[in-house]
Amino acid sequence: MVKKKVLNNLKLIVFLITFFAFSQHYFNRNLNVIEDFEIIIGEASNIPSSWVGIRDVDKNIPILILAGHADSQGFAGAGTPGEAVDKFGLNPMHPEISDELFWNLKLQESIVKLGKKKGLNIRSYDPGIRNIDDANDPRTNWSVGKRFAKRGGYAIEIHFDAYGKYGVGSGLIPPFSETPNKIDESIARTFGRFPVLFRGGLGAPRRQIRILEIGKLEGLLEKNLRNLKTRQKTIKLLANEIVQAFLNGTT
């Protein structure tokens, strides 16, 4: 009986080691970055949506980039762990935050850096505190974004969607009670569009903060982000598409 138990344990250990090795190889092998944007981000939202952004935007409009879930770690709204962690058992990119937030922050930084080079009136906000349990706390993304939008700025929160059947795909969710503008339309043409009342109306759009889902955190997109040889090129590629959409919407 004891020998059988030991044998079963050894089989389990061998299986786990083999699975871990396969997962590491699957996500960390040397990849050549694929610079086809549509292939990288994968499918766009196919939920019916009828809005069109036609309102003109001043070319100097202040733009605020927020990293989704930057203030809600440790809660139900911490963001997706991604396919690599949740399905394949790889280590998180950072032990204290979700993988989605990790990539949201990296992309936020890249968008602002590139946007300033291109002449946009663009900035970012990071609460720094990762666990704010009151959505209306003045330090949250939502509170800061709401004040920014109320002053006439363009506030947008960056997200990566959940993997597999849990996610929808890429696309823009426009503000709840504001007419979508030409930046919204430009981003939607690049990433796709969600209906205004997606899931009954989310917290950010109800505060006039757009939500941009970059794509599902899975497959080629996630592998290109995790691989050190392709990470920076992939982040830069995504940032460039977003900044170009801003520029196209303000000309």
Sequence and secondary structure as in RCSB ss.txt:
>XXXX:A:sequence
MVKKKVLNNLKLIVFLITFFAFSQHYFNRNLNVIEDFEIIIGEASNIPSSWVGIRDVDKNIPILILAGHADSQGF
AGAGTPGEAVDKFGLNPMHPEISDELFWNLKLQESIVKLGKKKGLNIRSYDPGIRNIDDANDPRTNWSVGKRFAK
RGGYAIEIHFDAYGKYGVGSGLIPPFSETPNKIDESIARTFGRFPVLFRGGLGAPRRQIRILEIGKLEGLLEKNL
RNLKTRQKTIKLLANEIVQAFLNGTT
>XXXX:A:secstr
 HHHHHHHHHHHHHHHHHHHHHHHHHHHS       HHHHH  B  S       B   TT  EEEEETTTTBTTS
TTS   HHHHHTT    SSTTS HHHHHHHHHHHHHHHHHHHTT  EEEE  S SB   TTSTTSHHHHHHHHHH
TT EEEEEEEE SGGG   BEEE  SSS  BHHHHHHHHHH B  TTGGG  HHHHTT EEEEEEESSHHHHHHH
HSTTTHHHHHHHHHHHHHHHHHHHT 
